[in-house]
Amino acid sequence: MTNKKRLLGVTLALGLGLVATSALAADKIKIGVSIPAATHGWAGGLNWHAQEAEKDLEKAYPNLDFIIATAKNPTEQANDLEDLVSVQNIDGLVILPFESDPLTIPVQQVKEAGKFITVVDRGLSQPGIEDIYVAGNNSALGEQAGEYLKKRLDGKGKIVVLRGLPTTVDDERVEAFNASIKDSDIEVLDMKYANWNRDDGYEVMQDFLSRFPEIDAVWAQDDDIALGVIEAIKQADRTDEMFVVGGGGMKDIIKRVKDGDKLTPIDVLYPPAMIATAMGLTALKFETKAAVEGRYILGATTVTPENADKFYFPDSPY
Amino acid sequence: MSRPDNKALPATTGSRVPFHIDFKAIGPFVALIVLFVLGTAINEAFLSSGNLSNIFTRSSFIGIIAVGATFVITAGGIDLSVGSMAAFIAGAMIMVMNGLVQSIGPGVETVLIGIGVSIVLGIGAGAINGLVSTRGKIEAFIVTLGTMGLYRSLVTYMADGGTLSLDFGVRGTYRPVYYGDVLGIPMPVLVFLGVAIIGYVLLNMTPFGRKCFAIGSNEQVALYSAINVDRVKTLTYIIQGLCVSIATIIYVPRLGSASSSTGVLWELEAIAAVIIGGTMLKGGYGRIWGTVVGALMLTTIGNILNLTDAISNYLNGAVQGLIIIVAVFLQRGDWRRKKN
């Protein structure tokens, strides 16, 4: 009984789907974009850049249709992939996986359905599934911050570190940072998690300030944390004693760098705009004869007052 | 289920307790003192005036919200929406104040209107929780779980998934509300103290407070005693909403921003503060001063963990959990009798 009903439903759905696709977009190339929902600052920037890129690319290539799906967790994202393939009948997929392991098989299935796959930021657990891989460079982010601190402090000084959440992203950044300051006399007084959160950054920094009478610099690893750190330093009236190096490329911090704020001399990019890069490359695949398959690792650019203008997007939520 | 506190202790044999001491009432205070001793032992910076002021100031957000939660829980209800509500109100305040900068400038009026918006929204949100759960006869757990998701999504939507930042001019005007002090006592602490005193008077010295106790103990009996149960319960949610609004008013000038990660899990911290303070989760008995101490304890634990690197960062949550359970166990009071 139920099987019969289900069969009927599927046939009906398929029929409707066929009618819809043939009527609406017979000649449009569809590219699905699956990304995490905007639950924190960086992901908010990601969503904004995805929507901007959708507008720009659809204008440049009128026969392209981008379909953005946002998910709150890996399970939801796997469902989105099924819908993109069976309901939307996409030709290509751009995905920033929530987590590598749980999404490897779902993406592989999309690949087996003959779709072009672009993976962003977090790699899949199996090699060879994606056609294009675009990522920021977490190790380089830690390394750049470390190199700058070494140079600025002349290879010696006392610093504190505020980490993100206990994840591989955080570990990669911190490992590279530690490696880059290993050969110097920089002393890390302590490292604590601030959960990529402003309020936590503020409170952890307050406690560092009451605990250590002398701090030369702070590596906040993320711009949300950095904003909390800055307020705590201001409140303790110790702005002349130290400076803060963040990471990510949040507009508030870029603006401070641009204005030459002494407390935030630089920022290290981990651009959420990488989703736009990936969407652009995928569009090129369908629209031109350019060879695009391969791996693209974006540089962790150091933002200084000189080049800050190029990385300042006042309209972005991040 | 409430045991009145004035019940005489069983006649103690020794003269160790010459006068009446209610261990249940002072339990949280003892636990807090133990924590302070522990903190000082770990790092002498703990007792510095700067650090103590940090602890008290930080406690005020959760503390003020928890005073409201004490009313709700005493009357047998629960409110899970407070964290999201705080984020939503903070976001709305920031948007309104930013909008007003163009027309009336970043002056005191703008901040006052922002504060007004906060209070209206807080009372409104509380009234919605209260009315839907009482008139709509839906479990408060479900109603507030629903509004929790609702407010969280609204603030994400208002911020476009990013962060709402307060205009820098308004920040300057608004700043003293968090960073200012009177006679050396930080503003948030003063507000917290004021809210706690009013809460204490309202819960322990007025007919309204007694009705909360009665409803939490037994709603049917309260109903037959001619208490307007729906009205009293709705009022407890409105008090909760007002407390969230007050907490938000002092929260916004701190970092001048609100995002979808603002106030995450505050509801659980507030409920924990209430229960650590000796209020019964099933209702019928509430203690404001216990709640205040509970909020202080939660902040102090986090502070102590930040002052030491003896404990692995990965285990912070475990230590926090253990201390909370031990603290509540110690203040139950029953364990003393077995000794005698």
Interface residues (C-beta under 8 A of the other chain):
Chain A: A37 A38 T39 H40 G41 A43 G44 G45 N47 W48 R163 P166 D190 M191 K192 Y193 W196 N197 R198 D199 Y202 E203 V204 Q206 D207 F208 L209 S210 R211 D224 L227 G228 E231 Q235 A236 D252 S316 P317 Y318
Chain B: N43 A45 S48 G50 N51 N54 R58 T156 A159 D160 G161 G162 T163 S165 Y179 R254 L255 S257 S259 S260 S261 T262 G302 N303 N306 L307 D309 N313 Y314 N316
